[in-house]
Amino acid sequence: MLRFARTVRLLAALLAGVAVLAASAPAGAATDKAKPAAAKKPEPAKKAKAAPALPAAVFAPLLTGLPKASPDPALVGPTLGAAPTDGADDPTADPVFAAFQRGLWLTAFAAAIPRAEAGDPAAMTMLGTLHETGLGVKIDQVKAAEWYRLAADRGDREAAAALAQMYVEGRGVKPDLDRAVDLLRAAAAKDQPGALFNLALMHLRGELAARPGEDPADLLGRAADQGNVEAQYALASLLAAPGNPKRDAAAAARWMREAALAGFEAAEVEFALMLANGKGVRANLADALVWFRRSALRGNAIGRNRLARMYAAGLGVDPDPVEAWKWHVLAKRQGLPDLWLETRLADMSDADRRRAEAMADVVDGLAAPPPAATTPEDALAPAASPPESATSTPAAEPAPARP
């Protein structure tokens, strides 16, 4: 839920940024497929068409109206950069980072102290991280800020980004937004992805005055190129926004897919919507169904609602009222009702409705799965050997085909 609340605030910032971009666009700038009014010819009156089976916005994004969690930090980002991927086997790996990645916090702490005292900024950043997070040592935000400051003064971009976060939140230091911005800019100048993302977010919120070299889309693009998932999602949302004069639906779909493939929850839903609607990518209801299902299985209310609609209407899958009602019930329990689904499935039998609700209880962990059906032949067969692990996880969802 914290992730969802952060997503809602991120989209609010993006919408505010789009309004600014639209206001600053040259007068008379062309929009998508816009034509001069004089070139249009009056069209003859047409007969009203029958109402479609689904409402026009059946797959429209719906990222508002859900219960919000308590506020989380104004800025987001890691406190430490990427460590070696396999420090245990790489003889050239930094021993401090190798110990950190293997979870040997005390070893990392002990190895970092002499190096930090000798002036190594990376070791100072490590000590700041350990004190900030309480890994191997007691949490001490003041000491964390001190180590970060020493490392940032020596040019360490990770320390600068982490210390900026502390100044924003007032952890270990007095809140100081101006100091935080200076640190973010210093880290962004060295392409620290979290700093790039946060600077872009502050510009989109209107918290910073325009400045040469700090175009939000450019900042997000630099962070996205380095694999920052939140930046990929934000950039995709910005490029897809209807009011953005630099709108690019195809690029938006590419970045949304990258974020979805990385497991960013909101991106999974949004990319499924793009596939369902053919926005920036060729329409593919079968792939959209896979992405909606991935999102639904992880508990996203919007993914569950849209999956229910696909089962109800038979889009990308054979119609299945029971499956549709199951996912509708799960979304409704999370605060997302749907009058269209209620009306569409009004003719379900009471037995099917109860069966769907029982299936929803299993998904929610409120009931145990029903026992597997047996046949007379099964009763005569020798007992099967127990599975290797009673807690084995189900097979993963098939990966959607890349458009």
N, C-alpha and C positions, 0 to 999 in steps of 0.2 A: 504493500500500500504506500510506503514511503516513496518507492520508485514511481508509482502512479502520480502521487501528489507533485513530485518533482517534474514529471512529464507535463502535467497541466500547467504549472508555472512556466516551464520552458516554452510551451506553445503560446502562452499569453505574451511572453516576451517576443516571440517570433512574429506574432500578429502585430504587436506594437511597432516592431522594426519594419515590417512590410508597409505599415501606414506611413512611416517616415520615408521609406524608399519611394513610395508612390507619390508623396507630396513633393519630393525633390526631383522627380523625373521631369525632363523637358516638356514644355507645353506642347500638346499635340502628338506626344510620343505614341507610336503605334502599339496596340495591344495584340494578343494572339488573334491572327486571322482578321484583324480589323480592316475595313474598307471605307473609303470616303462615302459620306451620306449620299452624295450626288450620283454615285455609281449604282446605288441600289434602285431597283425597279419595284413598283408596287406589285404585290402578289395577289392573285385572286383569292377570294375568301374560300376557305376550305371547311369541309364538314367536320364537326367535332368527332374525334376518334373515341372508341370505347376505352374506358379506364383500364390501365395496365394491371396485370395480375399482382404486381408488386408496386409499392409507392416509389416515386421517382428517386428518393434518397435512401433506397433500401440498403445500399452499401456505403452510404456516406459516412465519413469519420464522425465519431461521437465521443469526443474526449472530454466532455464536460457533463455535469449533472450527477456524477457519482460521489459517494461519500469521500471526503478528504481526510487524510491523516494529519497529525500534528505537523507544524512547519518544520522543515529541515534546513540545513545551512543555506545561506544565500548563494554561495558558490560551491562548486563541486570539483573534485579532482584528487588524484592520488598524492600521497605524501612521499612516495619514493618511486624512482624510475624503474625501468625493467632490469631485472637481475639476470645473470646467466641462466640459460634454460636447464642446464644439467651440470651444476657446479661440482657434484660429487665425482664425476668421471672426467671432467675437463682439467688437465693439469695446468692450463693457462688461466683458469678462472680466478677471479679475485677471491681470496679465502674468506673475507668478511661477507661478501654477497653470497658466496656459496653456502656458508653456514646459515645465513639468514633464510635463504630459499629452502634449505633442508629443515627449517624449524629449530635449528640449534641456536636459540636466542642468546643464551649466556655465552656460548662460544663466540658468536658474532660480537657481542658487547665487549668481551675481554680482548678480542683481536682488534677492535676498533679504537679502544682507548689510547694505546701508545701511538697509533698512527694519527689520531686526532690531535694529540698533544704535540706531535711533530709538525702539525699544520696541514694535514691532508683534509681537504674540504669534503671529499666523498665519505670519509670516515666520520666526520662531524655530522654530516647529514644522516648517516646511519644511527648515530647516537641520538640525534633528535627524533628520528622515527621510533626508536625503541622506547624512549621516554614518553613520547606522545601517545603511543598505542599500548604501553604497558606490557610489551613482549619481553619477558625475561627480567624486567625490572619494574618497580612500582611506577605507576603513571605519575608524571610530573610535568605539567604543561609549561611551567616556568623554565625548567631546565631544557625542555625540548625547544622552546623559543630561543633560548640562549645559544644552543648548538646550531640551530638553523641560521641564526643571525651571523654567527662566526663563518659558517659555510657560505652564506649568501654574499657576505662582504668579500669573499675570495672568488666569487663568480660562479658558484654552483647553482645551476638553474633549478634543480629539484628542491633545494633548500629555499630558494627564493619563492617558488610557487607554494610550498608548504607554509612558509612564514606569512605569506600574503593571506592565506586562508585563516590563520590564527588572528591576524589583525582585523579581518572582517568579522570574525565571531567573538573576538575578545577573549581568546583562550591563552592564558599565560602572559598576555600583554593587554594593554588598554586598547579598546577598539580605535582604529585609525584608518579610515577608508583611503585617504590620500596616500598614506604609506603603503597600503595594500596595493593600490594601483601602480605605484612606482615599482614595487617588487614584481607584480605581474608583467609589466612592460619589460623589465630586465630579463625575466625568464622567457617571455615570448620572443624577445630578440634572439634568443638561442633556440627557438622552436620547441620549447617545452609545451607539449600538447594540452595539458590541463590549463596552463596560463593562457594559451591562445583561445581555448574554448571559453574561459571565464571572461576574458576581455571582450570577446564577441558578444557574450550574453549581456554584459553590462552596457554595451553600445545599443543592443536591441531593446533593452529596457529603458533606454534614454537616460541612463545614469552618468554617462560620459559624453562630453562634447565631441563633435566630429574632429578627427585628427588625421592628417595625411599618413598613409600607410597602415591605417587601422580600419579598413573596410570590414564589416562583420563577415561577409561572405568569404572574403579572402582569408581572414583569420580562421574561420571554420574549415575552409578547404585545406589549409596547412595542417591543422590538427587532424582532420579526417584522413589525409594522406598517410599519417603516421599510425593509423589504426585506432584513434580515439573514437569509441563507439558513440558516445553521447554527441560528439561533434558531427559524426556521420549522420545521425538521426536529425540533429538540428539543421544541418545543411540541406538535407533532403526536404525537410519541412519548409524551409525558407524558399528553396527553389520551386516547390510545388504550390506555394501560396498564390491564390488568384490575383491579389493586389500587387504582387511584386513585378515591377517593370522589367526585371531581369529573369523572369520566370523561365524555367527550362525543365519541362516535364520528363524528358528522357534522362537527364542528369539526375533529377530528383529520384527517379525509379532506381537508377544504378546505386546511388548512395543509400537509399532505403533498403535495398536488397543486401548491401554489405552489412549494414547494421543488424538486419534480421538474421543473416547467416551467423553473425557473432553472438546471437542470443538476446539481443536487446528487445525486451517484451513489447513495448509500444511499436517498434519498427515491424515486428512480425505481423501485427494487426494492420498497420498502414500499408505494408507491402501486399498483403492479401487483398486489401481494398483496391490497390492499384491494379492488381491482376484481375480482380472481378470486374472493374470498370474499364480496363484498357487505358489507363492513364499513364502515359510515358512508356508503356510496355504493351506488347500484344496481349489482348484479353485471353485469359486461360482459367476457366472456372475450376477445372480439376486441380490445378496447382493452388488456386486460391483456397479451395477446400482444405488442402493439406496444411497450408499456413494457418488458416482459422482453427483447424483442429489442434495444431501444435500450441497455439495460443490458449485455446480452451482447456487443454489438458494441464497447462501450467497455472490455470485459475484466473485468466483474464476475463473479466465480465463482458467486455465488448466482443472479444473473440468468441465467447460462448453464445452471445446473442446473434452474431452474424452466422455462426455455424448452424444455429437453430433455424434461421431463416432459409439457409441453403437446403437443409433437410426438408423443411416445410414446403418449399417451392420446387424441389427437385432440380436444383442448379448445381451442375457438376457431380451429381449423385442421384440415385433413384430416390423419389419421395419416400420419406419415412417419418410419419407423424409421431411415432413413439420416441425416436431419437430427437426429433425437433422439440418435443415437449420436455424431454430430459434436460437438454441444454438450456431451454428457456427457463425451466425451474431453477437451474443452477445460477443463471444470470440474474434472475429476479431475486434470489436470496441475497445477492450482492448489491442490491439496490438499483437494478436496471430492468424495469418493467417494459413491456412491449405490447401495446394494444393491438397492433396488426397481427402479431402471432396469436394472441388470445382469440381474435376473430377468425383467423385462418384455421385454427385447430379446434374451433368450437364444437365440431361434430364428432370429436373423438369419443369413443366409448369410455365409460367409467373404468372398465377393466384395463384398457390400454393406458389411461391416465394414471391409474395406480401403479401399473408396471413401470411406466416412465419415471414416476416419482421415487419408486424403490431403486431404480437404477441410478437416479441422481443422488440418493442417500449413499450408495456404494462409492460413487465418485467423491463425495464430500467426506467419506470416512465415517459416516453415521451408521453404517450397517455393513456386515460382512458379505462378500460375494456369495451368491447361491452355489451350492455344491454342484459339481459337474454331473450331468445326467448319466445313468448307467443302464446297460442292457442286460438281459439274461446271460448273454455270452460273457459279459464282463464279470458277472458274479462267479462263473465257473473258471475263469482264467486265474493263473497264479498271481499273487500280489506283486505289484510293480515295485521295483527298488525305489527308495526315497530319492527325491531330487538332491542335487549336489548342494543347493543352498535354498533354504526355505524363504529366504529374504531376497531372492534374485529379482532384479528389476525387469519389467516387461520390455519387449523389444522396442527400440526407438522408432519414432515416426519416420517413414521414408522421406528422404530429402527431396524437396520440390525440384523440378527441372528448371535450370536457369533459362530465363527468357532470352 
